[in-house]
Amino acid sequence: MKRIITLTVMNRPGVLNRITNLFSKRNYNIESITVGHSEQEGISRITCVVHVENDGIVEQITKQLNKQIDVIKVTDITEQSIVARELALVKVLSTSSTRSEIYSLIEPFRASVIDVSKESIVIQITGESDKIEAFIELIKPYGIKELARTGTTAFLRGTQRSSNQSKTYSIV
């Protein structure tokens, strides 16, 4: 089962390495991971999508992550109301005869063309993973030259607060 785990961490060298090593040592596969600065200076937010067999494993992962020194907060947000997005850049082979067909496929997905050359176009699409997958499958027959995807980035919807306890740190 796919789980979305978010972490709030101190923005220090080696933090991401220690977190990914924790997953690797326990033989858990990370399907996607995104990291970026948060609204607080010196704090980063990590979103991991992991595939686990049961809820006991998720609890074990959460406990192990909470033991890490630079981890402030760990939350499994899978079953909560969340906002989740992914970005994909797709370079598609395109001739003058197929270009209009490709443009007609782009519009319903609210994707945008960000680069055009004689032989290809680059399309940017954002949304949930299922939407990105559907678009890629639809555009495949035209010939995908390159594809780059970010992982899922997510957090709780609205003013929800996670029920997990968090450590408090002062940033020096």
Stockholm file with secondary structure:
# STOCKHOLM 1.0

chainA/1-172         MKRIITLTVMNRPGVLNRITNLFSKRNYNIESITVGHSEQEGISRITCVVHVENDGIVEQITKQLNKQIDVIKVTDITEQSIVARELALVKVLSTSSTRSEIYSLIEPFRASVIDVSKESIVIQITGESDKIEAFIELIKPYGIKELARTGTTAFLRGTQRSSNQSKTYSIV
#=GR chainA/1-172 SS CEEEEEEEEECCTTHHHHHHHHHHHTTCCEEEEEEEECSSTTEEEEEEEEECSSHHHHHHHHHHHHTSTTEEEEEECTTSCEEEEEEEEEEEECCTTTHHHHHHHHGGGTCEEEEECSSEEEEEEEECHHHHHHHHHHHGGGCEEEEEECCCEEEESTTCCCSSCCCCCCCC
#=GC SS_cons         CEEEEEEEEECCTTHHHHHHHHHHHTTCCEEEEEEEECSSTTEEEEEEEEECSSHHHHHHHHHHHHTSTTEEEEEECTTSCEEEEEEEEEEEECCTTTHHHHHHHHGGGTCEEEEECSSEEEEEEEECHHHHHHHHHHHGGGCEEEEEECCCEEEESTTCCCSSCCCCCCCC
//
